[in-house]
Amino acid sequence: MTTAPRLEIRQISRSFDGRRVVDDVSLSIQPGQVTCLLGPSGCGKSTTLRIIAGVERQDSGEVLVDGQLISDGVHAVPPEGRGIGLMFQDFALFPHLSVMGNVAFGLSDKSKARARVEELLARVGMSRHIDRFPHELSGGEQQRVALARALAPRPHIMLMDEPFSGLDDRLRDDIRDETLAVLKAEETAVLLVTHEPGEAMRMADEIALMRDGRIVQRGAPYHIYNAPADRAAAAFFSDINVIPGKVQGALTETPFGQFLAPGVPDGTEVDIVIRPQHLKIDFDRHGRGPNPTPQDGTPARAVVERARFMGSESLVEFRMDFDGSALKALVPSVFLPKVGTPLWLMIRRDRCFVFPRAS
């Protein structure tokens, strides 16, 4: 017997002033699963979240909770009847209520409220603050209280719109991990909206990459990162190097040797994409570099333009001899060659992506 997803949206679309902001978006989330809707600002993420929450009405498409239709663009269950919790950038705690009052606010059974509040505050490490007020708490403490308040009514679904963006970097990772542990323990289906790839990779079981109102790729973080759908998808997760080429006989000739381009028509201009951490560097031997290999191809000579230590790695920028183009390499630990040093670069074939060039 197949169990219905905890949350499912089918072909949701929404336009404002004739502009399609959300365009035929579909996804499903199981209990205990964290799905991240990832994309740049203005791509339709938050509008999708608002439609699911019921504070925005879609033009077409359906929203279902546990297999039950709650909104189809014509008829809609009101937000308070959807069993959905909400967390936003602004924690929106009630300033006149204590931590106890804030967390208990949405509980209908007041006789059991104290026990539920104490249970949740213990989970988020806020038990000793139960009688304090929001203005007496730090940003991280307020976020923990907001999480406890959102979870208090035992929502089946939690919608989170960049809830960690207001926290200091040092706090953010700890708070994310704590939040994830609590949500998993509650078997809550989570839809997290963010524009930060690192946050999506850290928290999500599945990432739905969104661009111009559409989901362009969906999958596990490892798959999205290592098998991007196109050049823009690769570039969203990290810096990239791009080497142009043209296909002839399913091969692209470059100064780094030939690259396979199966299924791409002859004459097609392509971009060969490789991340800086996958460039290999070797020393110059009186104008000669290392021998070509099947894995790394043909080496190409470059001159160092800049080198910076980034903490756990070094970023080295090169100017290529063959066409004057710029390439970047990330090297573990400390590697700071002087400006003007000639070095040889090689490109790992198994770490390259070949994409037809966008028009």
C-alpha positions as CSV (number, residue, x, y, z in Angstrom):
1,M,0.0,0.0,0.0
2,T,1.4,3.4,-1.1
3,T,1.3,6.1,1.6
4,A,0.3,9.6,0.3
5,P,3.0,12.3,0.7
6,R,2.6,14.5,3.8
7,L,2.7,17.5,1.4
8,E,2.2,17.5,-2.3
9,I,1.8,20.4,-4.7
10,R,0.8,19.8,-8.3
11,Q,1.4,22.2,-11.2
12,I,1.2,25.4,-9.1
13,S,1.2,28.6,-11.1
14,R,0.9,32.3,-10.0
15,S,1.2,35.5,-12.0
16,F,1.3,39.1,-10.9
17,D,0.6,41.9,-13.3
18,G,1.0,39.5,-16.2
19,R,4.3,38.2,-15.1
20,R,4.5,34.4,-14.2
21,V,6.2,34.3,-10.8
22,V,5.5,30.6,-10.1
23,D,5.3,28.5,-13.2
24,D,4.0,24.9,-13.1
25,V,5.8,23.9,-9.9
26,S,5.3,20.4,-8.5
27,L,6.9,18.6,-5.6
28,S,6.1,16.2,-2.7
29,I,7.5,15.7,0.8
30,Q,7.2,12.7,3.0
31,P,6.9,12.7,6.9
32,G,10.3,13.5,8.4
33,Q,11.8,14.7,5.1
34,V,13.5,18.0,4.6
35,T,13.1,19.5,1.1
36,C,14.9,22.7,0.3
37,L,13.5,25.1,-2.3
38,L,16.7,26.8,-3.4
39,G,17.3,29.7,-5.8
40,P,18.2,33.3,-6.2
41,S,16.1,36.2,-4.8
42,G,12.9,36.8,-6.9
43,C,12.8,33.2,-8.4
44,G,9.4,32.4,-6.8
45,K,10.4,30.5,-3.7
46,S,8.6,32.6,-1.1
47,T,5.5,32.9,-3.3
48,T,5.3,29.1,-3.5
49,L,5.6,28.9,0.3
50,R,2.9,31.5,0.8
51,I,0.6,29.5,-1.5
52,I,1.1,26.3,0.5
53,A,0.5,28.3,3.7
54,G,-2.7,29.7,2.3
55,V,-1.8,33.3,2.6
56,E,-1.5,33.6,-1.2
57,R,-3.9,32.0,-3.8
58,Q,-2.6,30.2,-6.8
59,D,-4.0,30.8,-10.3
60,S,-4.0,27.1,-11.0
61,G,-2.7,23.8,-9.5
62,E,-3.4,21.9,-6.3
63,V,-2.1,21.7,-2.8
64,L,-2.6,18.4,-0.9
65,V,-1.9,17.4,2.7
66,D,-1.9,13.7,3.5
67,G,-3.6,13.1,0.2
68,Q,-6.5,15.5,0.9
69,L,-7.0,18.5,-1.3
70,I,-6.8,21.7,0.6
71,S,-6.5,24.2,-2.2
72,D,-7.1,24.2,-6.0
73,G,-7.2,27.8,-6.9
74,V,-11.0,28.0,-6.5
75,H,-11.7,26.4,-3.1
76,A,-9.2,26.6,-0.2
77,V,-9.0,25.6,3.4
78,P,-8.1,28.7,5.5
79,P,-4.5,28.9,6.8
80,E,-5.4,28.0,10.4
81,G,-7.1,24.8,9.2
82,R,-4.1,23.4,7.3
83,G,-2.0,22.0,10.2
84,I,1.0,23.8,8.9
85,G,3.6,25.5,11.0
86,L,5.5,28.6,9.8
87,M,8.9,30.1,10.6
88,F,10.2,33.2,8.9
89,Q,13.2,35.5,9.0
90,D,11.5,37.7,11.6
91,F,10.9,35.5,14.6
92,A,7.8,37.6,15.4
93,L,7.6,36.7,19.1
94,F,5.0,38.5,21.1
95,P,6.9,41.1,23.1
96,H,4.3,41.3,25.9
97,L,4.3,37.5,26.5
98,S,6.9,35.4,28.3
99,V,8.6,32.4,26.6
100,M,5.9,30.3,28.2
101,G,3.2,32.5,26.8
102,N,4.7,32.6,23.3
103,V,5.2,28.8,23.0
104,A,1.7,28.1,24.5
105,F,0.0,30.7,22.3
106,G,-1.3,28.3,19.6
107,L,-2.3,25.4,22.0
108,S,-6.0,24.9,22.3
109,D,-5.9,22.5,25.2
110,K,-4.6,24.7,28.0
111,S,-4.6,21.9,30.6
112,K,-1.8,20.2,28.8
113,A,0.0,23.4,27.6
114,R,2.5,23.6,30.4
115,A,3.7,20.0,29.8
116,R,4.0,20.5,26.1
117,V,5.9,23.8,26.5
118,E,8.3,22.3,29.0
119,E,8.9,19.3,26.7
120,L,9.8,21.5,23.7
121,L,11.9,24.0,25.7
122,A,13.9,21.1,27.0
123,R,14.5,19.9,23.4
124,V,15.8,23.3,22.3
125,G,17.8,24.0,25.5
126,M,15.6,26.9,26.7
127,S,14.0,25.4,29.9
128,R,15.7,27.9,32.2
129,H,14.3,30.9,30.2
130,I,10.6,29.9,30.4
131,D,9.7,33.0,32.4
132,R,11.8,35.5,30.5
133,F,10.5,37.9,27.8
134,P,11.7,38.2,24.2
135,H,13.7,41.4,24.8
136,E,15.8,39.6,27.4
137,L,16.9,36.9,24.9
138,S,19.7,36.8,22.3
139,G,18.9,36.3,18.6
140,G,19.8,32.6,18.8
141,E,17.6,32.2,21.9
142,Q,14.7,33.9,20.2
143,Q,15.1,31.6,17.2
144,R,14.8,28.6,19.5
145,V,11.7,29.9,21.1
146,A,10.2,30.6,17.7
147,L,10.9,27.0,16.7
148,A,9.3,25.7,19.9
149,R,6.2,27.8,19.3
150,A,5.9,26.6,15.7
151,L,6.1,23.0,16.8
152,A,3.8,23.3,19.9
153,P,0.6,22.4,18.0
154,R,2.3,19.4,16.4
155,P,2.0,20.6,12.8
156,H,2.3,17.9,10.2
157,I,4.2,20.3,7.9
158,M,6.7,23.1,8.7
159,L,7.3,25.9,6.2
160,M,10.6,27.8,6.8
161,D,11.4,31.0,4.9
162,E,15.1,31.7,5.5
163,P,14.7,31.5,9.3
164,F,18.4,31.5,10.0
165,S,19.5,34.5,7.9
166,G,19.4,36.9,10.9
167,L,21.8,34.9,13.0
168,D,25.6,35.4,13.3
169,D,27.7,32.9,11.3
170,R,29.1,31.3,14.4
171,L,25.6,30.6,15.8
172,R,24.0,29.6,12.5
173,D,25.4,26.1,12.1
174,D,24.6,25.1,15.6
175,I,21.0,26.4,15.4
176,R,20.5,24.7,12.1
177,D,21.6,21.4,13.4
178,E,19.5,21.7,16.6
179,T,16.5,22.7,14.5
180,L,16.9,19.8,12.1
181,A,17.2,17.3,15.0
182,V,14.0,18.5,16.6
183,L,12.0,18.5,13.3
184,K,13.2,15.0,12.5
185,A,12.2,13.8,16.0
186,E,8.7,15.2,15.4
187,E,8.4,13.4,12.0
188,T,7.6,16.8,10.5
189,A,7.7,17.3,6.8
190,V,9.8,20.4,6.2
191,L,9.9,22.8,3.2
192,L,12.8,25.2,3.7
193,V,13.3,28.2,1.4
194,T,16.8,29.6,1.1
195,H,19.1,31.3,-1.4
196,E,22.2,29.8,0.3
197,P,23.5,26.6,-1.3
198,G,25.5,25.8,1.8
199,E,22.4,25.9,4.0
200,A,20.5,23.7,1.5
201,M,23.4,21.1,1.4
202,R,23.7,21.0,5.2
203,M,20.0,20.6,5.9
204,A,18.1,19.1,3.0
205,D,17.3,15.5,2.1
206,E,16.3,16.8,-1.3
207,I,16.9,20.1,-3.1
208,A,14.6,21.6,-5.6
209,L,16.6,24.2,-7.5
210,M,14.3,27.0,-8.7
211,R,14.9,29.6,-11.4
212,D,12.5,32.1,-13.0
213,G,9.5,30.5,-11.4
214,R,10.3,26.9,-12.4
215,I,12.0,24.0,-10.8
216,V,15.0,23.3,-13.1
217,Q,16.5,20.3,-11.1
218,R,15.5,18.2,-8.2
219,G,17.4,15.6,-6.3
220,A,19.6,14.7,-3.3
221,P,22.3,17.3,-2.5
222,Y,25.1,15.0,-3.8
223,H,23.3,14.5,-7.1
224,I,22.5,18.2,-7.6
225,Y,26.1,19.2,-6.9
226,N,27.8,16.5,-8.9
227,A,25.4,16.3,-11.8
228,P,24.1,19.8,-12.4
229,A,21.5,20.3,-15.1
230,D,23.2,23.2,-16.8
231,R,26.0,25.7,-16.4
232,A,23.8,28.0,-14.3
233,A,23.0,25.2,-11.9
234,A,26.7,24.4,-11.5
235,A,27.6,28.1,-10.9
236,F,24.9,28.5,-8.3
237,F,26.7,26.1,-5.9
238,S,30.3,27.3,-6.4
239,D,32.7,29.3,-8.5
240,I,33.3,27.7,-11.8
241,N,35.9,27.9,-14.6
242,V,34.5,27.9,-18.2
243,I,36.5,26.8,-21.2
244,P,34.8,27.4,-24.6
245,G,34.8,24.9,-27.4
246,K,33.1,23.6,-30.5
247,V,31.9,20.0,-31.1
248,Q,33.2,18.0,-34.1
249,G,32.5,14.2,-34.2
250,A,31.3,14.1,-30.6
251,L,34.6,15.6,-29.4
252,T,35.6,19.1,-28.4
253,E,39.2,20.3,-29.0
254,T,40.8,22.5,-26.3
255,P,44.3,23.4,-25.2
256,F,43.7,20.8,-22.4
257,G,43.1,18.1,-25.0
258,Q,39.9,16.5,-26.3
259,F,36.6,16.3,-24.3
260,L,33.8,13.9,-25.1
261,A,30.4,15.5,-26.0
262,P,28.2,12.5,-26.9
263,G,24.9,13.4,-28.5
264,V,25.8,17.0,-29.2
265,P,25.5,17.9,-32.9
266,D,28.6,18.9,-34.8
267,G,29.2,22.6,-34.8
268,T,27.6,23.2,-31.5
269,E,29.4,25.7,-29.3
270,V,29.8,24.3,-25.8
271,D,31.1,25.4,-22.3
272,I,33.3,23.0,-20.5
273,V,32.8,23.7,-16.8
274,I,35.1,22.7,-14.0
275,R,35.2,23.8,-10.4
276,P,38.4,25.5,-9.1
277,Q,39.1,22.6,-6.6
278,H,39.3,20.1,-9.5
279,L,42.2,21.8,-11.4
280,K,45.5,20.1,-10.9
281,I,48.7,22.2,-10.7
282,D,52.3,21.1,-11.6
283,F,55.6,22.9,-11.8
284,D,57.3,24.3,-14.9
285,R,60.4,22.4,-15.9
286,H,62.3,24.9,-18.1
287,G,59.3,25.5,-20.3
288,R,58.0,21.9,-20.1
289,G,55.1,20.5,-18.1
290,P,54.0,17.0,-17.1
291,N,53.2,14.4,-19.7
292,P,49.5,14.0,-20.8
293,T,47.4,11.3,-19.1
294,P,44.0,9.8,-20.0
295,Q,42.6,11.1,-16.7
296,D,44.0,14.6,-16.7
297,G,44.4,15.3,-20.4
298,T,47.0,17.7,-21.8
299,P,48.6,20.2,-19.5
300,A,48.4,23.9,-20.4
301,R,50.8,26.6,-19.2
302,A,49.7,29.6,-17.2
303,V,51.2,32.4,-15.1
304,V,50.1,33.3,-11.6
305,E,48.3,36.6,-11.3
306,R,47.3,36.4,-7.7
307,A,47.4,34.0,-4.7
308,R,45.4,34.3,-1.4
309,F,45.2,32.1,1.7
310,M,41.5,31.6,2.6
311,G,41.9,29.8,5.9
312,S,41.7,26.1,5.0
313,E,42.7,26.5,1.4
314,S,44.5,28.8,-1.0
315,L,42.9,30.5,-4.1
316,V,45.3,30.9,-7.0
317,E,44.3,33.0,-10.1
318,F,46.0,32.3,-13.4
319,R,46.3,33.9,-16.8
320,M,46.5,31.2,-19.5
321,D,49.2,31.4,-22.2
322,F,47.1,30.0,-24.9
323,D,44.4,32.7,-25.1
324,G,44.9,35.1,-22.1
325,S,41.8,33.8,-20.3
326,A,41.6,33.6,-16.5
327,L,41.2,30.4,-14.5
328,K,41.1,29.8,-10.7
329,A,42.4,26.9,-8.7
330,L,41.6,26.0,-5.1
331,V,44.5,24.2,-3.3
332,P,44.2,22.6,0.2
333,S,46.3,24.3,2.9
334,V,48.9,26.9,2.1
335,F,50.1,27.4,-1.5
336,L,51.1,30.9,-2.4
337,P,53.3,31.1,-5.5
338,K,54.6,34.5,-6.4
339,V,52.9,36.6,-9.1
340,G,54.4,35.8,-12.5
341,T,55.4,32.3,-11.6
342,P,54.8,29.9,-14.6
343,L,52.9,26.7,-13.7
344,W,51.0,24.0,-15.6
345,L,47.3,23.2,-15.2
346,M,45.5,20.0,-15.9
347,I,41.8,19.3,-15.8
348,R,40.3,16.1,-14.4
349,R,38.0,14.6,-17.0
350,D,35.7,12.9,-14.4
351,R,35.1,16.3,-12.8
352,C,34.1,18.2,-16.0
353,F,30.7,19.1,-17.3
354,V,30.1,19.8,-21.0
355,F,27.0,22.0,-21.7
356,P,25.7,23.5,-24.9
357,R,26.3,27.2,-24.7
358,A,23.2,29.1,-23.8
359,S,22.0,31.5,-26.5
